[in-house]
Amino acid sequence: MDLKEKIKQLASEYFAEIQEIRRHLHQHPELSMQEEQTAKFIMNKLDSFGISYQSGIAKNGIVALIHGKMGGDKVVALRADMDALPIEESNDLFYKSINPGVMHACGHDAHMASLLGTAKILQNTREHWGGTVKLIFQPSEESYPGGASLMIGEGVLQNPAPQSIFGQHVAPQIEAGKVGIRTGKYMASTDEVYLTVKGKGGHAATPHLTIDPVLIASHIVVALQQIVSRNNTPWNPAVLSFGRVIGDGRMNVIPDKVTLDGTFRTFDENWRVEAHKKIREIAMGVAVSMGGNCDVEIKEGYPFLFNNETLSKNFRKYAADYLGEENIMELDLAMTAEDFAFYSQKIPACFYRLGTGNKAKGITSNVHTSTFNIDEKALETGIGLMAWVAVNELRE
């Protein structure tokens, strides 16, 4: 039996165990930087597999190493994120979340279970490959500053230093059994924009005696749209959106201030800096021109995610060999963000999508919703493919 068939056999053999691991993790979700019990569970599984690891990296992060028995100095990293979201689950599952208001609505339970399954396959096929696989179980993907940046700061890309890194993410819009990949720029940078527009409140019946921050804020929102529509090249996708506006007056009370919370996303670091400057200039300028003022705070989040050309080409080759060419999907640019981008800015990286949808079973809900779920057969695909990708990349 060749290595590919061996991996497929083990993926099938371990599926039931990995399914149970995923269900346990789904039932016991923890928010960003609170993944203590999740980390303990992962460490117990690694112990049972006979895999050595370091814990406590960026508080709850874990790094494990598996060494092939055929020699070689090459190192490939594989990453899974650990945290859940502050969402109340509405699925009717016997393994639904038991933690009120917390849910694995982004599939991180599947990511961890899949990486553990991959680890078990790699541990039990070491005689067939050489080099080292570095397993990264990362906390806090969902919250700034991002667990990836924290783990990088604590040396996760050193001792030993991987030459490349792979990450996978669930995709409910892709049917289970398939995967998606895009070469080059894939996911946007993301920044948080906070504006506080200050005026002078008063009675709504005497607006001439006020400096209306609601009116000023409205002009600012409209004016800021020209940053994308008239200052950015159409060939560079960018989004500036405000999703939270609070005036906190009444129907007959003009408030003293209005706060606006928004997000800015793009794929060009130079334009990102320029856009931040324009947001500040326009918001403050409009406010002053109307008699008020505006405080601007921009919190820089994740950079854009870049899939290395060579690594992505290699992934396509490995995936087509393992799954068949017909099961490889081309992904579009995504304005959503991922802190895996921090790794992609440091070393060659490849971030791909694992199909987890099943229209026939009604498994179609998007991530970050209270009804999100996966077709668990995707776990068998996930654990086998990631193991196959790792051993082949070590051979390159």
N, C-alpha and C positions, 0 to 999 in steps of 0.2 A: 504493500500500500504506500503510495507516494504521500508527501507531506500535506498537500491540499486535501486529499481524501481523508487523511488522518484528522486534520483540523475539522472538516465537516462532520466526521463521525463523532468527535468529542463535543462539538457544538450541539449536536442532536442529543448526545448522552447527558450533557450538563444542563440542557434547557430547563427541565423541571426545577432543578435547584436554583438556577438564576431567576426563574419566574417567582419562586418563593422569596428570594432575596429582594427582588423589586417590590413585591407586595408588602413585605415588612417595612421597607423604606418608605413606601407610599403611605402606609398607615401611621408612620411616626415621623412626619416632616418637621424640620426645624428652620427657623429664619436665619438670615445672613449673620455670620459671626456668632451664632448660637448652636452650632452643629456638634455639640459635645457628644451626645448619645449616638448620633450618626457616625462620628469618627470612631467611637468605641466599637460599634458594630462592624465597621469596615476592618478595623485592626484585628478583631476576633476572626473574621473570615480569612484575612491574610495569614494569620497564625495557623489556621486549620489547613491552608494550602501549602504551608512551609515556606512562605515568602517573607524575607526580611524587609524592614521598613524603618523610617524615621517619622515621628509624629510631632505635633505641636508647632508646625511651621505655619506662620501667620495665624497663630492661635489653634485652629482646628485642622490645618492641612496635613496631609500624609504623603510621603514619597517612598515608593518601594522600588526595588531593583531585582530584575531577573536576568541571570547571566546564562547565555547559551554555552554549550559544552564543546563547540567546534572552534573556539578561539575567536579572535578579532577584537578590535578596539572601538568599533563604531557603536554609537549610542543613539537610539531612537526613543523619543518621549511620547507617551499617550496620556491624554488628560480627560478627566471627568469632573464636573462641578457638583456641589453637595447641597446647596441651600434651596429652600422652598420659598413660596410667596405668601403674603398676607391676604389670602383668599379663602372664604368659607366654601368647602367642597359641597356640591349638590348632587354628585353621582350617587347612585344607589348600588354600592359595592360592599361586599362583606369585609373588604380590606380598606374601606375609605378612611380618610384621616380621622384620628381620634383626638387631634390637637385643635381646639376651636380656633377658627379664623386663620388656620395655616394649612396650605395644600401644596403638593408637588404638581403645580399647574403648568410647569415648563418642561417637565420630563427629566428633571435631574435625577429622580429615582431610577429611571431607565438608564441614564448615563452611568451612574455608579454601578448598577447591577451588571451592565454590559462590560464595563472595564474589569470588574471582578471576574466575570466569566472569561474574558480575554486573558486575564492573568492566570487563571487556572489552566487554560489550554496551553499557554506559553510555558508554564512551569512543568507541564507534563509532556512537552515535546522538545525539551532543551537539547537533547542529543542530536537533533536534526538541524540546528542553526547555531550561528556564532554571533558574538557581539553582546550588547546589553540593552534591555528594554527598561526604560524608566517610567514608572506609573505615577501620575500626579493626580491625587484626589484633592481638589481645590475648593475652599470655602468661598462664600460671599461673591458669587458672580453677579447677583441681582442688585447689589448695593455699591455705591461709590465708597472708596476709590477703586473697588474691584479686587477680589482675592488674587487674581493673576498678578497685578502690580505688586501686591504685598509679598507674594511668594517669590517673585523675581527679586525683589529687594532683599529677601532673606536667603538668596542663593540657590533657588530651585533649578536654575539653568547652569549650575556649576557642580563639580564633584560627584559624578562625572558630568561633563558638559555634553548635552545632546547636539547632534548635528542637524536634527530636524524634529518637528513635533506635529502630531496629528490629534484632532479633536472631532468628535461627532455630536450631532444634535438632532433630536427627534424632529420629524416633519409630518404633521398630520395631513397635509395636502398631497403627500406622496404615498402611494399604496405600500403596505408592508411587503418586503421582499425586494424593494428597489432602493437605490440611493441617488443623491443629487450632488453635483459638484460644479464649481465655477472657478475658472482660472483668473488670477489678478485681483483687482479690487472687488470685494464681495459685500461687506457690511459697513455701514456708515459710522463715522465718529459721532459722539453724542455729548452735548453739553447742556447744562441746566441754566436757564435764564430767569432771573428774579428782578422784577421792577417794582419800585415803590414810588408811586406818583403822589406828590404832596401839593395840596392847595389850601383852600380856606372854606370850611363848611358853613352851612346855614340853612335857612328855610327855603324849600323848593319854590315857594311862591315869590321869593325875592332873589332870583339868581344874580342880579346885578350887584348884590352885596357879597357875593361869594367868588372864589376862584375854584371853579368846578373841576375836581380831579377825575370825575367820571367822564366828562367831555374830553379832558386832556388825554386820559388813558385811551379813549376811543380813537382819537387822532393818532396816537402813538402806534396802536396796533395796525391801523391802516397804513401809516407811513413806513413802518418796518417791513411791510411786504415788498417794497421796492428793492430791498437789499437782495432778495433772491431773483425777482423778476427783471430788475434793471441794472444790477451791478455784477451778478454772477453769470459766467458763460453758460449757455444752455447745455453744453456738453459735459458739465459737471453737476450731477444731481445734488440738490440741497433743499432742506426743509427748515422753515422757521414757523413753529406753531405755538399758540398759547392755549392751554387747556384749563386754566384756573384763573378767574378774575373775581376779586372780592372788593366790593365797595363798602359794604356793611353800613349803609345808611338805611333810610326807609323811603316809602313812596313819596313822602313830603319832607325828607331830610337829605340834604346834600352832605356827604361825609367829608372829613378833612383829608382823607387819603384813599387811594385804591392800590391794591397789590395785584400783580400779574405774574404767573408762573408759566414758563414755556420751555421749549426744547429747540436746540439748533443742531442739525445733522448735515454732514457732507462727506466728501471723499478726497479732499485736497487740504493738506495741512497749511499751506500758505494762504489759501482762501479762508480757511477756518480762522486764522489770526486776523485777517483783514475784516471778515464779517463781524467778529467780536468788537473791533474798533468802531465799525459803522453802527452796530446796535447801540453802543454807548453814546456816540455822537448824535444820532437821530433822536433817541429817546430823551436825552437831556436837552437837546436843542428845541424839540417840539414843546416840551414842558415849559422851558424858560420863555419861549415866544408867546405862550398863553398865560404867563404870569405865575406859573408854579415852578416846581423843580422835580427832578426824578433821580432817585438813587438806583444804580444799576449794579447788580452782582451776577457774574457769570462763573459758574463752577465747571471747570474743564473735566469732562468725563473720559470715556474710552476713545482711543484713536480709531481710525478706520481699519478694518480687517483686510489683510492682503494675503491671498493664497499664492504661494511661490509657484512660478510657472513650471519648473522642473518637477517639483514635488507633486503638483496637481496632475501633471501628465503621468507621472508614475502611479499615482492613485487610480487614475482612470484605467490604466493598464492592469493593475492588480485586481480592481473591482470587476472589470469585464471578464477577466480570467476566472474569478471566483463565482460571479453571479450571472454572467452572460451579458453581452453588449446591450441587449434589449432592456436590461434593468438598470442602466445608467442614464440619469436624467441631467439635462443642462439647467442650471439655476439662473434666475435673473438677479440683478442687483437688488439688495435689500436695504431699506432705510432703517431697519432695526439695528441694534448694536449688540456687541458681545465682548466681554473683557478678554476673550481669547486673542483679541486684537493686540494686546500687549505682547504676547509671545510672538505674534507675526511680525512685530516691529523689531524684534531682537534676533530671531533665527528663522530659517526657512520653515514655513508652517503650511498646513493644509487642514481646513475646516470643512467638513462635508455633512450632508444631511442624510439621516437614516429614516427611510419611509416607515411610518407607524400608523397610517390611516387604513381604514377598511370600510368603504362605502356600503358594502353588503351587510356588514354588521352594525352600521350606523355610527361608526367611530370616525367622526369628521370634525369634532369641535377643535377650535384653534387653541394654541397655547395661551396662557394667561387668562383662561376662562374657568368658571367653576365646574364646567362639564368636561374639561379636557381628560382624555384617556388615550390609551394606546392599544393597538392590536399586539398582544404580547408575543406573538410568533416573530415579531420583528427582533426580539432579543436574540433568537437563534441566529438570525442574519447578522446582527450587530457584533456578537462575540466572535463568531467565526471570521467575519470579514476583517475586523480590526487585528486579529491575530495574524491573518494571512498578509495583511498590509505591512505589519511590523516586521515579520521575518523576511519578506521580500525586500523591504527598504534596507534592512541590514545587509542584504546580499549585494546591493547596488554599489 
